Amino acid sequence: MILYHHSTSADCCTWEGVSCDDSVRVTNLWLTSRGLTGHISPSIANLTTLSRLRLSHNLLSGPLPHTFFSSLNRLQVIDLSHNRLSGEISVSDKLPATIQTFNLSSNHFHGTIQSSFLQPALNLKTFDVSNNSFFEPIPSYVCSFSPSTWILDFSNNHFEGPISQGFGQCSKLKSLRAGMIPRDIGNLSNLEHLQLHINQLNNTIPSSLSNCTRLKTLNLRVNALEGELSSFDFAKFVQLRMLSGCKNLSILILSQNFYDKELPGDEELIGADGFRNLQLLGLGGCRFTGLVPMWLSNLARLEVLDLSSNRITGSIPGWIGALPNLLYIDLSSNHISGYFPMELTRLRRLASQKNSNQVYRSYLELPMFVQPPNLQYNRLSDLSPAIYLGNNNITGTIPVEIGQLKFIHSLGLSDNNFYGTIPETLSNLTNLEKLDLSGNLLSGEIPASLVNLHFLSSFSVAYNNLVGRVPTGGQFSTFPSASFKGNPGLCDPLLQHFCGRRSYYEPEGSPISSLKNVEEIINYPSFAIGYGVGFIATVLAVLKIFKWVCKPAPFFTFTAAATAQSAKASSLLLRPICH
């Protein structure tokens, strides 16, 4: 039951969240995020003048009262989203003709949505039943009754089967989130946002989608779309070539689709201007092959580029550093080789005051980023300026010029073949929050100046060839030992490698430098003494019994089977010698 007030007044019109008209009759109930529990009382149906009912973000549960909606025949807005409501919508219930906004999202409703339920809703603008358990085909007939609808959201339900004809009648539709691509989608000339992500789409994108010339956001992430040729022969990667006709497209996410296809080459798209307004391109996890295509160099407005988890080969082209608005690039988990291009250190948005704050605002306004859970790119939930090149075959040194990227927040270069020292200039990246250099061939010491990176919360140099002391102070006091493991030459109490002992600075190939474990190094003196005493006692006993005399000589010598490649795994061999 939802009787809620904190006032001692008997006049309900003075209660917080309640509004009345001049006749002292309740017109609005705005009780969002009040911690309300229990069922919705059937007595609300007695509020016949109620026009707006907002009970979202509470803990309400149970089914809706019978014929709940048809009883409120003046209702314009109803928002029951983000509760624990359940059950089915009564087959005898109907929306009032006055309804404009209907939101039941993020509850536990199930069953079907009858056409009779929607038929009276001639003025419907927003219809959202996402994140429930409704089934049967998507009720595309909503457009037959309400052609002026702007927003439709059927996502994250159990709708099955193809979407029948009908959506094309929503001539004013701007945002569609559904389980499948409508057959008549080409009729939605005003469509701006189309989101069909995390569904089971396994067909081609209909070529009629190019008629949606106002499309700004297209999200088809995590489907099984194919790139087969149709009667529209656009050569390789037919779907992307077709989409280039969407002149206003600013966000394109096709991640985890088109498996094992080749990225469209320059001959297909180099002259196309359909992507000229693109700000975010997400093609991660598609197992694309080929090179980073040159046509991307024309995307002057591009801010976010994700080509991660593909099979891209070749080197990183230098022209990427010339993209004037690029501030987030993810090329991780590919087969990219070559060197870290110097041009990347001159990315304008990462090296100037025009930093990430602008992209935070612009993208968070888009509906795609409003709903949890996070996207495949978990990092895109904050869109902080970043370069991710991890898990490739990039070699060479990390350029000292990388210190010019003063506004970068995350730098991931792990699992490559970088060698040389860690540049001191990394300490210039005062906004850096994440730095991962693990799994490379870096040598030398960790620059002590990195303790000045006060925002650094994640750091790893594990599995390199680093030596010397781990810097102390600043954020370094918060990093776990795992951040430094796999570097036998590093010393720090946290690692149980204590500095100042000669054993850490023995030349390569010496007996001590070839020990595998720190414990062996620490216990080496006691081991040698114990072994020596035992060995001497044994020899003396033998001499006493057998009166056998050897020429004086050292009791044992050491031989180390060590190489530069196997220094971590070489063994210590003890061989008694008698002359």
N, C-alpha and C positions, 0 to 999 in steps of 0.2 A: 504494500500500500504506500502511496506517495503523498501523504499529507505532511507538508514541510513548511514550518515557519519558525522564526526566532523572535516573534513579536508577541506581546501580551494583548495586543489590540484584537478586538473581535472583528474588526473591519479587514477582511482579507485583501482588500485593494491596497492596503498599506504594507503588506508583507513584501519582503525582499523577493524579487523574481516574479512578482505578479503585477500585471497591468490591467486596468479596467477602462471602460468607455464612460461617457458622460452619464449613462444610465446606471452606473456602478455595477456593470456586468463584466465578468472576466473575459478579456480578449487575448491576453498573452500569458503563457507560463514559460519562463526562462529559468530553468533549474539545472543547468549544466554543471558538471564537476562538483556536485554537492555531497557525494558519498551516499546517495539514496540507495536503499536496499528494498527487498520484497517485490511483490507483484504490482503491476499497474492497476489501480482500482477502476472497476467499471463505472464508478460514480463520475469519472471525468467526462463520460458521455453526456452528463447532464449540463455541461458547460456549452450550451448550444451556440453561444456567441464567440467561442474560442477560434481565433484565426491563426495563432502561432503556438506550437507546442514543441519545446526544445528540452529534452531530458537526456541528452547525450553525455557520455563519459561518466556514468554512474555504475552501480552494481545491481541494477534491476534484473530480475530473472522471471522465469515462467512464461506462459503463453499470453498473447494479447486477449483482451476481453472480446467476446463474440460480437461481430459486426461493429468493431471499434471505430473503424474509419468512416463508415457510412453514417454513423450517428453524429459525427462532427461535420455537419454539412456546410460550415463556413470556413473550414480549415484551409489555409493557404500554405503553411509551412509545418512539416512534421519531421523532427530529427530525433530518432531513438538510437542513433549509432553508438557503438562502443559500450554496449551493455552485455548482459548475459541472457537476453530474451531468447525464447525458443518456441518450438511448435510450428504450426502451419498457418498460413493466411486463410481464413475461412472462405470456403467457396461461395458463400452468400454475402461476403463483404465486398464493398466497392469503394473506390476513392471518390471523394466529393468532386464536383465539377470545378470547384474553386481552387483545387490543389495546384501549387506551382513547384514546390520543393518537397521531395519524398526521399528520406534517407533512413534505411534500416541496416546500414553496413556494419560489419564487425559484430555480429551477434551469432546465434546458433539456430536460426530459422532453417526450415527444410521444406520439402514438398514442391509443389508447382505454383506458378503465378498464372492465374486464369486470365483469359482475355477479358472476361466480364469485369474483373477487378480494375482493369485499366481503362475500360471503354469510356467512362464518364469524364476522364481527366483530359479535357480539351485544352487546358491552359498549362499543362505540365512543362516545366523548364528543366528541372534536374531530377533524375531518377537513379538512385544509387542503392543497390542491394549486394554490393561486393562483400567478400569475406563471410559468406554464410554457406549453407549446404543445399541450396536450391538445385533442382535437377530438371530433366526433360529439356527440350530445345529452348534456346534463348527466346524470350517473347518479343520478337521483332515487330509484332503488331502494335507495339507502343507508338510507333511512328504513324501508323494508320489513324490512330485516335488523336495524337498530339504532334502534328507536323512541325510545330514551332519549338520542339525540345532542343535544348542546347547541349546538355551533358547526359550521357548514358554510361553507367558503370555496372557491368555484370561479372567482373573479374573474380577469380578465386571462389568459384562455386563448382557444382558438378553437372553443369549443363553439357549435354551431349548432342551429337548430330550436327549437320550443317545449319548455318543460319539462313533461313528462308528469305525470299524477297520481302522487302518491307522497310529496311533501314534507309533505303534510298529516298523514301518519302520524307525523311527528316531533313528537309532542305536547309534548315538553319543549324544543324548539328555541328558543334565545334570540337567536342571531345568524346571519343568512344573508347571504352575499355571493355573488351569482350573476350570470349573464348576462341572465336574463330573469325576469319575474314568474311564479311558479308559479301554475297554474290554481286550485289548492286552497289558496291562501295564507290564506284566511279561516279555515282550520282550525287555524292556528298561534296558538292563543290565548295562548301564553306568549312569543311573539316580542317582543323588545325592540329589536333592531338589524337594520334591513334596508337593505342597501347594494347598489344596482344601478347605480352611477355608471359613466360612460364605457363605455356599451354602445350597442346599436343598437335600443333599445326604441322602437317607433313606434305603440304602441296606447294606449288609455286605461288608467289605473290601475283595477284591478278594484274595484268597490264593496265586495266582501267584505273588503277590507283594513281597513275600519272595524271589523271584528270583532276585529282585533288590538289590543285595548284596552290592552295593556301596552307598546305600541310607544313607544320613547323616541327612537330615531334613525331617520330616513328620509332616505337620500341617493340621489337619482335624477339627479344632476348630469350634464350633457352626454349627453342622449338626444334623442329626437324625439317626446316624448309630446305627445298632443293633448288638447284639452278638449272633445271632442264630447259632446253630450247622449246619455244612454243611457236605459234604462227608469227609472232613478232620476233624475228631473228636478230637479236642484238649481239650475236657472237658470245664470247665467254662472259660468264657472270651476268646473265641476262637480267637478273632482278635489279642489281645495283645500277646498271646502265639505264634501265627504265625509270628508276627512282630519280635519276638526275634531272628528269623533267619537272620535278617538284621545286619550283623556283624559290620558294620561301622556306624550304626545309632547313632547320637550324640544329636539330638533334636527330641523329640516326644511330640506333642501337640494333645491331643484327647479331649480337654475340651468340656463340654456340649454335650456329646454323651453318648451312652450306658446307658440310664437312668434306675435307680433302679436295676442295676446289682451288683453282689458282686465282690469286688476286687479279682484278681487272687491270690489264696493261695500259700503257700510255696511249696506245693507238685507239683504245675504246673511249677513253674519258679525258684525254688531255685537252681537247677542244671544248668539252662540255662546260657550260656555266651553271648547270642546275644546282651544284653544291656551293655556289659562291657565298651563300649565307650560313653555311654549316659552321657551327660552333663546337659541337661535340660529335665525334665519330667513334663508335664502339664496335669493333670487329674482333673482339677477343674470343679465344676458345673455339675457333672454327677450323683449326688445323689447315689454314691457308698455306699454300706454297708460293714460291716466287720471291721476287725482290720487293722492297718498299717502293711502291710505284711513284713515278715522277708527278702524276696528276695531282697528288696531294699538295704539291708545292704551290698550286693555285688557290688554296683555301686560306685566303688572307685573314679571315675572321676566326679560323680554327683556334680554339682554346684548349680542348681536351682531345687527345689522340690515344686510343687504346687498341694496339695490335698484339696484345699479349697472348701467350699460349697458342701460338700457331707454329708453322714450320717455315717461317721466312728465312731466307738465306742472304748471302752477300753482306755488305757493310752498311753502316748507318750513313745515309747520304748527308752531305754537308748542308744542303739547302734547308733541312729541317730547322737549323739554327737561324734561318732568315725569316721564318714564319713570325710575323710581328706580334701576334696575340697568344701564341702557344705558351702555356704555363704548366701543362700536365701531359707528360708523355710516358707511356708504358709499352716497352718493347720486350718485356721480360719473357722468359721461357720460349725462346725461338732458337734458330740455328745461326744467328748473326755472328759474323767474324769481323776481322779488321781491328781498327783502333778506335779509341774514344775520339770522335771528331772535335777539333778545336772550335768549330762553329757552334757547338752546343753550349759552350761557355759564354756565348754572346747572345743567348736568348733574351730578347728585350724585356719580356714580362717577368723574368726571373732575376734580372740584373738592374731593374729600375724601380722607382717608387710606385709605378702603376702595377700594383701587385695583386694578390689573390682576393683581396676584400671585395672587389667588384664582381668576380665570378661567383662568390658565395651568394650574393644577393640575387643575381640574375637567375641562377639555376634553382635556387630554393623556392622561387616563386612558381616554378613549373610543377604541374601535378604529378609528374613522374617521380619526383623526389620526395613527395609528401608521405607516401605510404610505406611503413615498414613491412617486411624485413628489408635489410639493405640489399642493394643490387649485387650482382656478381662482383663488381668492383666494390668491395667494402670501403675502399678508400674514397670512392666518389661520394660517399655520404657527407664528406666535408670538403672535397675538391681542393684540398690544400696543394699549393704548387709543388710539383714533384717530378723527378726523373727516375724511372725504374728500368734498369737494363740487366737485371739479374738473370742467371741461368742461361747464358749464351756462351760464345767462344771468343769473346772480345779479349784482345791482348794489348801489350804495351804498358806504358806508365800512365798513371792518373795525372792529367796535366795540372800544373800549378795554377793555370788560369781559371780552374774551377772555382777558385775563391771569389770570382766576380759575380757568382750567382747568389747575391746577398739576400734574396727574398725567397729562396727555395726552402721548403719545409721538410721534404723527404728526399733522400738520395740512396738508391739501392743499386749496388754494383756487385752483389754477391755472386759466387759460383761462376766466375770467369777465369781468365788467365792474366789478370793484371799483375805486374811485377814492379820492382823498385820500391821506393819509400812512400809512406803516406804523406801527402803534401801538407806542409805547415799552413798553407793558405786556407785549408778547410776551417780553420778557426775564425776566418772572416765571415762565415755563414752563420751569422748571429741569430737567424730565425730557424735554424735547423732543429727539427724535432726527432727525426729518425735517420740514422746513418748505418748502413749495412755494407761492410767490406769483406765479409766472411768468405771463405772458400776460394781464395786467390793465392798468389805467390808473392805477396808483399813481404818486404824485409825491413830491417832497421828497427827503430824504436817508434812507439806511439808518441806523436807530438804532445808535449806537456801543455801546449797552448790550447788544446781541445777542452780543457777544464773550463775555459771561458764561454763555452756554448751552454748558456744557462737554461735553454729550453729543450735541450737534448734529453729525451725520455727513453729512447730505444737505441742501443748501440751494440755492434758486434764486429769484431775483427777475428773471430774464431777461425781456426784452420788456415793459418798463414805461416810465415817463417819469421815472425817478429821476435825481438829480443829486448832485454833491458827491463826497467821498472815500469809497471803500470802507473799512469798518472794518478795522483791523489787529489782529493778536493772536488768541489763543485758537484756536478751530476755523476761523476765517476764513482762516488761513494754509494750510489744507488744501483749500479749495474751488477748483475749476478756473475758468478765465475764462468758460466756458460758463454758469456760474451767474449771470453779470452782463451777458451780451451783450444787445444790443438796447436799451441805455440810453445814448445818445450823451453825456448829461450826466454820467455817472459817470467818475471818473478814478482810475487806479491803475496802477502800473508793470506789473502783470500783464496789464492790458488794453491796454498801450502808449498809454494816455491819461494824460499826465503832469499832475499838479495844479500850480496856481500860475500858469498861463499865462492871460492875459486872454481868450484865444480861447474858454475854456470858460465864461466868464461874460458873454459878449456878449449884449445883449438880443435877444429873438426878432425876427427879421426883418432883423437886420444881415447884412452879406455873409458874415461868418465863421460865424454861427450856422446859415446855410443850406447849409454845405458838407456833403457826404454822408459822406465818409470822414475818419477821424482823420488819415490820411497827408496829406490835402489841407491840414488845419489846421496840422500840424507843418511842412509844406513851403511854406506860404503866403508867408512873407517872401522866401525865395529865389526863389520863383516870380515874385513881383511885381518884385523887383529885376532878375531876368533878363529878364523881359518888357520892363521899362522901358528897360534898356540897349539891347536889340536894337531896340526901337521908335525910340529916339532916333537910333541910328546910321543906321537906314533913312531917317528924316526928313531928317537932315543931308545924306545922300547925294543925296536928291531935291532939296534946296534948292541944293546945289552945282551940280547938273547943269542944273536948270531955272530956278534963281534965283527960286524961287517962295516968297513970304513969307506966312505966316499970322499973324494976331493971336495974341499969347501966350495960351495956355490950358492947362489940365491935359491931359496926354497921354491919359488915359483916366478914365472913371468906372465905378462899379459899380452894377448893378441886381440885386436879389435877388428871384427869384420864389418867395417863401416864404409859406406859410400854416401855421396851427397843425396842420392835418391832414397836410400834406405836408412838414413840416420836415426829415424824414430824407432826402427825395428831391429837395429843391429844388436848382436849379443856379445857378452863378455865371456871369454874362454879362459879357464885357468889350467895351466899345464905344469905339473911338478917336473923339475929338471935335476938330474944327478949326473955329475961328471966323473 
